[in-house]
Amino acid sequence: MTMSPGYSAPLYLLPFDHRNSYVSGMFHLTPPLTADQYRAVVDSKQVIYEGFQHALGRDVPGSYAGIMVDEEFAADIVRDAVMKGFVTALSTEKSGSREFDFEHGDAFATHIEAFRPTFAKVLVRYNPEDDKALNERQTTRLKRLSDYCRTVGQLFMFELLVPATEAQNKSVGANELVYDLRMRPDLTIEAIAAMQDAGVDPDVWKVEGLDRREDCERVVAVARRGGRDAVGCIVLGRGADADKVVHWLTTAASVPGFIGFAVGRTTFWDAVKDYVEATVTRAEAVSRIADRFRKWAAVFQSSQPARATRL
């Protein structure tokens, strides 16, 4: 009998699985990369990993903390993290594509099994009011991954982005803040329900930050409906500024069912950029990344109901 999905332990992730956007935005390069360019990208990701490890300790318990990484530029990091017992989430999606497909096509399972990560992770752009055929193609592929994970006992993480359709964007006057507040929460809930109804059942939903506590409660309710009582939710950073990230973390942490966060670019981008441009030392970049990661952990922990009760 297939086990019910779920993961309820605290989960504090540093994602640096960015590939196309990272290479173009950080290094201003266009693939294919030369050997030297490739090594520079790999080295920069090692700096982020060093920052993650530097953050661990009393403020960031190692049992809570993990990384979200890619095979293309961070294969050695994945192996090292698995060996050291860190939580790992390995990307399975093709980078830079609007439509979800597997990075390694039909061989996706072989690549997951080669690394044995804690989570097989997928990033999907899905708006329930978007093109129906597009949504159906994505859902069919996602069900393959979900069925595989359930069959072999592999934990499955679903990163859900809900970009506005052209009509939705027009209806809010192209104002992202209005869309985030008025439309995205309902669409996120519809998207989660649609995936579940199609047989896509992750253990953890990674969702864009929500501004209102009641919307966080609604997301947890749909994620855990139908006997999915142990399914966890985490909040992502979406490259927002630090103040916005703190607001999203504070809001989510107050709701049981939100077990943590995955904040990437806001944690590492500026520090790595300065390192790549040689305006700071490696040690300085590592320290800045560690400080940011510790900050998110402190914000989340201090905002949780159980922690607040003890204070």
Residue pairs with C-beta under 8 A, 6 or more apart in sequence:
2 150
2 151
3 150
3 153
4 227
4 228
4 229
4 230
5 150
5 156
5 201
5 202
5 203
5 228
5 230
5 231
6 203
6 228
6 229
6 230
6 231
6 232
7 155
7 203
7 204
7 230
7 231
7 232
7 259
8 230
8 232
8 259
9 63
9 64
9 232
9 259
10 61
10 63
10 64
10 259
10 260
11 64
11 66
11 87
11 204
11 232
11 234
11 259
11 260
11 261
12 60
12 64
12 65
12 66
12 260
12 261
12 293
12 296
12 297
12 300
13 65
13 66
13 67
13 68
13 87
13 89
13 234
13 260
13 261
13 262
13 263
14 48
14 51
14 52
14 65
14 66
14 67
14 68
14 262
14 263
14 264
14 267
14 268
14 289
14 293
15 67
15 68
15 69
15 89
15 236
15 262
15 263
15 264
16 22
16 45
16 48
16 49
16 67
16 68
16 69
16 74
16 264
16 268
17 68
17 69
17 70
17 74
17 89
17 90
17 91
17 121
17 264
18 70
18 95
18 264
18 265
19 70
19 72
19 73
19 91
19 95
19 96
20 31
20 95
20 96
21 95
21 96
22 41
22 73
23 29
23 30
23 31
23 33
23 41
24 30
26 41
26 44
26 269
26 272
26 273
26 276
27 37
27 40
27 41
27 276
29 37
33 41
38 73
40 276
41 73
42 73
42 74
42 76
44 272
44 275
44 276
45 69
45 73
45 74
45 77
46 77
47 271
47 272
47 275
47 282
47 285
47 286
47 289
48 268
48 272
48 289
49 67
49 74
49 77
49 80
49 81
50 282
50 286
50 289
51 267
51 268
51 271
51 285
51 286
51 287
51 288
51 289
51 290
51 293
52 65
52 67
52 289
52 290
52 293
54 286
54 287
54 289
54 290
55 65
55 289
55 290
55 291
55 293
55 294
55 297
56 62
56 65
59 294
59 297
59 298
60 293
60 294
60 297
62 85
62 86
64 87
64 260
64 297
65 86
65 87
65 297
66 81
66 86
66 87
66 88
66 89
66 118
67 77
67 81
67 86
67 87
67 88
67 89
68 88
68 89
68 90
68 91
68 121
68 262
68 264
69 77
69 78
69 81
69 88
69 89
69 90
69 91
70 90
70 91
70 95
71 78
71 90
71 91
71 103
71 111
71 115
72 95
75 115
78 88
78 90
78 115
78 117
79 115
81 88
82 88
82 115
82 116
82 117
87 118
87 119
88 115
88 117
88 118
88 119
89 117
89 118
89 119
89 120
89 121
89 157
89 262
90 111
90 112
90 115
90 117
90 119
90 120
90 121
91 103
91 121
91 122
91 123
92 102
92 103
92 104
92 108
92 111
92 112
92 120
92 121
92 122
92 145
93 100
93 101
93 102
93 103
93 122
93 123
93 124
94 100
94 101
94 102
94 103
95 103
98 125
99 125
99 134
99 137
99 138
100 122
100 123
100 124
100 125
100 126
100 138
100 141
100 142
101 141
102 108
102 141
102 145
103 111
104 110
104 111
108 145
108 148
109 148
109 152
112 120
112 154
118 155
119 154
119 155
119 156
119 157
119 203
119 204
120 145
120 149
120 154
120 155
120 156
120 157
121 156
121 157
121 158
121 159
121 206
122 142
122 145
122 156
122 157
122 158
122 159
123 159
123 161
124 138
124 142
124 158
124 159
124 160
124 161
125 161
125 162
125 163
126 135
126 138
126 160
126 161
126 162
126 191
126 194
126 195
127 135
127 162
127 163
127 164
127 165
127 168
127 187
127 191
128 135
128 187
128 190
128 191
128 194
129 165
129 167
129 168
129 187
130 165
135 194
139 194
139 195
139 198
139 200
142 158
142 195
142 198
142 200
143 198
143 199
143 200
145 156
145 200
146 156
146 199
146 200
146 201
146 202
147 199
148 154
149 155
149 156
150 156
150 201
155 203
155 204
156 201
156 202
156 203
156 204
157 202
157 203
157 204
157 205
157 206
158 195
158 200
158 202
158 204
158 205
158 206
159 206
159 236
159 262
160 188
160 191
160 192
160 205
160 206
160 207
160 208
161 208
162 184
162 187
162 188
162 191
162 208
164 172
164 176
164 179
164 183
164 184
168 179
168 183
169 179
171 183
172 178
172 179
172 182
172 183
180 208
180 211
181 211
181 212
184 208
184 210
185 210
185 212
185 215
185 218
185 219
188 207
188 208
188 210
188 219
189 218
189 219
189 222
192 205
192 219
192 222
192 223
193 222
193 225
195 201
196 222
196 225
196 226
196 228
201 228
202 231
203 230
203 231
203 232
204 231
204 232
204 233
204 234
204 259
205 219
205 223
205 231
205 232
205 233
205 234
206 233
206 234
206 235
206 236
206 262
207 219
207 233
207 234
207 235
207 236
208 235
208 236
208 238
209 235
209 236
209 237
209 238
209 240
209 244
209 245
209 247
209 248
209 249
209 251
209 252
210 216
210 219
210 235
210 248
210 251
210 252
211 247
211 248
211 251
212 251
213 251
213 254
213 255
216 233
216 251
216 252
216 254
216 255
216 258
217 255
217 257
219 233
220 233
220 255
220 256
220 257
220 258
223 231
223 232
223 233
223 257
224 230
224 231
224 257
231 257
232 257
232 258
232 259
232 260
233 252
233 257
233 258
233 259
234 252
234 258
234 259
234 260
234 261
234 262
235 248
235 249
235 252
235 258
235 260
235 261
235 262
236 261
236 262
236 263
236 264
237 245
237 248
237 261
237 262
237 263
237 264
237 265
237 266
237 267
239 264
239 265
239 266
239 269
240 248
240 266
241 266
242 266
242 292
242 295
245 263
245 266
245 296
246 299
249 261
249 263
249 296
249 299
249 300
249 303
250 299
250 303
252 258
252 261
252 300
253 299
253 300
253 301
253 302
253 303
253 304
254 303
254 304
254 305
256 305
260 300
261 296
261 300
263 292
263 293
263 296
266 292
267 289
267 292
267 293
267 296
268 289
268 292
270 288
271 280
271 284
271 285
271 286
271 288
271 289
271 292
272 285
272 289
274 280
274 284
274 285
275 281
275 282
275 284
275 285
280 288
301 307
302 308
302 311
